[in-house]
Amino acid sequence: MNTLWKPLVYIVEKYTATNKIHTMESICKLQQELFPLLSKYHFKKVTDIPYGRYLIHQDDRNLFNIQIDVFSFNYTGKIHCHNTWGILHVFNGFLFVEDWNKTKEGSFFSRGGLILKDGSSQSFCPPISDWHKVSTGESLHQTISMHIYGNNFNLNKGIYLDDEFQEIEGYRSEFKDIETINKIIQCY
């Protein structure tokens, strides 16, 4: 692992070692602890970065993982969930997050949304619904974000909704070489 990411991994490792039960309050506290460090990461290049997922760290005990997502322009994802806690931080561009709820009967409805811009974060934790959809809109800036996912997150498969709002399991895209990101980011 590049030494650039070690302080970030250390903070999340410390959190997972001392928190076996995750609550929205504990995840928000972790988000607040990470914020000063995350604000020190800067990309030297923020255009024409190959879009995809870049794995920074996967915990050996599957307690958490950290990845960078580089979005294509005008990206719109499917409604999906992670079934664990998580923190999302935007380094560059904008990310529109639409939140969805699942009723007891199994139907879905939109419960709102937010816009995350450079330097902003969002956290989530069950039992609060983490069904959501992300898009980059028609921004002129390539969106680059960091995603920290909690215990038992499946790096290879995810749960999505199809066009009829039926849950389906699908494969996630393969990770790209993290060295692409390591060459264009600095921490100061």
C-alpha positions as CSV (number, residue, x, y, z in Angstrom):
1,M,0.0,0.0,0.0
2,N,1.2,3.5,-0.8
3,T,2.2,5.4,2.3
4,L,-0.1,8.2,1.2
5,W,-3.1,6.1,2.3
6,K,-1.7,4.8,5.6
7,P,-3.1,7.5,7.9
8,L,-6.6,7.0,6.4
9,V,-6.4,3.2,6.8
10,Y,-5.1,3.6,10.3
11,I,-8.1,5.7,11.4
12,V,-10.6,3.3,10.0
13,E,-8.7,0.3,11.4
14,K,-8.8,2.0,14.8
15,Y,-12.5,2.6,14.5
16,T,-13.3,-1.1,13.5
17,A,-11.1,-2.4,16.3
18,T,-13.1,-0.5,19.0
19,N,-16.6,-0.5,17.5
20,K,-18.1,-4.0,17.0
21,I,-21.7,-2.5,16.8
22,H,-22.1,0.2,14.3
23,T,-24.6,3.1,14.8
24,M,-25.3,6.2,12.8
25,E,-23.8,8.2,15.6
26,S,-20.5,6.1,15.6
27,I,-20.3,6.3,11.8
28,C,-20.9,10.1,11.9
29,K,-18.1,10.4,14.5
30,L,-15.8,8.5,12.3
31,Q,-16.7,10.7,9.3
32,Q,-15.9,13.8,11.5
33,E,-12.6,12.3,12.5
34,L,-11.7,11.5,8.9
35,F,-12.7,14.9,7.5
36,P,-9.5,16.9,8.3
37,L,-7.4,14.2,6.7
38,L,-9.6,13.8,3.6
39,S,-9.4,17.6,3.0
40,K,-5.6,17.2,2.6
41,Y,-5.9,15.0,-0.4
42,H,-5.6,16.8,-3.7
43,F,-5.5,15.6,-7.3
44,K,-2.8,17.1,-9.5
45,K,-4.9,16.0,-12.5
46,V,-8.7,16.0,-12.5
47,T,-9.6,15.4,-16.2
48,D,-9.5,12.4,-18.4
49,I,-8.8,9.9,-15.6
50,P,-9.9,6.4,-16.6
51,Y,-13.3,5.9,-15.0
52,G,-13.8,2.9,-12.7
53,R,-13.1,1.6,-9.2
54,Y,-9.7,1.7,-7.6
55,L,-9.1,-0.3,-4.5
56,I,-7.0,1.4,-1.8
57,H,-7.4,-1.1,1.0
58,Q,-9.3,-4.3,1.8
59,D,-9.2,-5.3,5.5
60,D,-7.9,-8.9,6.0
61,R,-10.9,-9.6,8.3
62,N,-13.4,-8.1,5.9
63,L,-14.2,-5.3,8.5
64,F,-14.0,-2.5,5.9
65,N,-12.6,-1.6,2.5
66,I,-11.7,1.8,0.9
67,Q,-11.9,2.6,-2.8
68,I,-11.8,5.5,-5.1
69,D,-14.5,5.8,-7.8
70,V,-13.8,7.8,-10.9
71,F,-17.1,8.5,-12.7
72,S,-17.6,8.9,-16.4
73,F,-19.2,12.1,-17.5
74,N,-23.0,12.2,-17.3
75,Y,-23.0,9.0,-15.3
76,T,-26.3,7.7,-13.9
77,G,-26.2,4.5,-11.8
78,K,-29.0,2.1,-10.8
79,I,-30.7,2.2,-7.5
80,H,-28.7,-0.1,-5.2
81,C,-27.7,-0.8,-1.6
82,H,-24.6,-2.0,0.3
83,N,-26.2,-3.7,3.4
84,T,-23.5,-2.3,5.6
85,W,-22.3,1.1,7.0
86,G,-20.3,3.5,4.8
87,I,-18.9,6.9,4.2
88,L,-18.8,8.7,0.8
89,H,-16.5,11.7,0.2
90,V,-16.2,13.7,-3.0
91,F,-12.8,15.0,-4.0
92,N,-13.7,16.5,-7.3
93,G,-16.9,17.3,-9.2
94,F,-20.4,16.8,-8.0
95,L,-22.3,13.7,-7.0
96,F,-26.1,13.7,-6.9
97,V,-27.4,11.1,-4.4
98,E,-31.1,10.1,-4.5
99,D,-32.2,8.2,-1.4
100,W,-34.8,5.5,-1.6
101,N,-36.8,3.5,1.0
102,K,-38.2,0.0,0.8
103,T,-41.6,-0.5,2.4
104,K,-42.6,-3.6,4.4
105,E,-44.6,-4.7,1.3
106,G,-41.5,-4.5,-0.8
107,S,-42.2,-1.4,-2.9
108,F,-39.8,1.5,-3.2
109,F,-40.2,5.2,-3.0
110,S,-37.9,8.2,-3.3
111,R,-37.3,9.9,0.1
112,G,-35.1,12.8,-1.1
113,G,-31.7,13.6,-2.2
114,L,-28.7,15.7,-1.9
115,I,-25.8,17.1,-3.9
116,L,-22.3,16.4,-2.7
117,K,-19.6,18.7,-4.0
118,D,-15.8,18.9,-3.6
119,G,-14.9,18.3,0.0
120,S,-18.3,17.1,1.2
121,S,-19.2,13.7,2.7
122,Q,-22.2,11.6,3.5
123,S,-22.5,8.6,5.8
124,F,-25.0,5.8,6.2
125,C,-25.6,2.9,8.5
126,P,-28.4,0.3,8.9
127,P,-31.1,0.1,10.0
128,I,-31.6,3.4,8.1
129,S,-32.2,2.5,4.5
130,D,-29.1,2.8,2.3
131,W,-31.0,2.2,-1.0
132,H,-29.8,5.0,-3.3
133,K,-28.8,6.1,-6.8
134,V,-25.9,8.3,-7.8
135,S,-25.4,10.4,-10.8
136,T,-22.9,13.1,-11.9
137,G,-25.4,15.2,-13.9
138,E,-24.0,17.3,-16.7
139,S,-21.1,18.7,-14.8
140,L,-18.1,19.8,-16.7
141,H,-15.9,18.3,-14.0
142,Q,-15.0,14.6,-13.7
143,T,-16.3,13.3,-10.4
144,I,-13.8,11.5,-8.1
145,S,-15.0,10.1,-4.8
146,M,-13.8,7.9,-2.0
147,H,-16.0,5.2,-0.6
148,I,-15.4,3.4,2.7
149,Y,-17.7,0.4,3.2
150,G,-18.1,-1.6,6.4
151,N,-18.0,-5.2,7.4
152,N,-19.0,-7.9,4.9
153,F,-19.3,-5.6,1.9
154,N,-19.1,-7.8,-1.2
155,L,-16.5,-6.3,-3.5
156,N,-17.6,-8.4,-6.5
157,K,-21.4,-8.5,-6.4
158,G,-24.0,-6.0,-5.5
159,I,-27.8,-5.7,-5.1
160,Y,-29.6,-3.5,-7.7
161,L,-33.1,-2.7,-8.7
162,D,-34.1,-3.3,-12.3
163,D,-36.5,-1.1,-14.3
164,E,-39.5,-2.8,-12.6
165,F,-38.0,-2.2,-9.1
166,Q,-37.2,-5.8,-8.6
167,E,-34.1,-6.7,-6.7
168,I,-31.3,-8.4,-8.7
169,E,-27.8,-9.4,-8.0
170,G,-25.2,-8.2,-10.4
171,Y,-21.4,-8.2,-10.7
172,R,-19.5,-5.0,-10.0
173,S,-16.9,-3.7,-12.4
174,E,-13.3,-5.0,-11.8
175,F,-10.9,-2.8,-9.9
176,K,-8.4,-0.8,-12.0
177,D,-4.7,-0.3,-11.1
178,I,-4.5,2.0,-8.0
179,E,-1.1,3.3,-9.3
180,T,-3.1,5.4,-11.8
181,I,-4.6,7.3,-8.8
182,N,-1.4,7.2,-6.7
183,K,0.5,9.1,-9.5
184,I,-2.0,12.0,-9.6
185,I,-2.9,12.6,-5.9
186,Q,-0.9,14.2,-3.2
187,C,-1.6,14.8,0.5
188,Y,-0.6,18.1,2.2
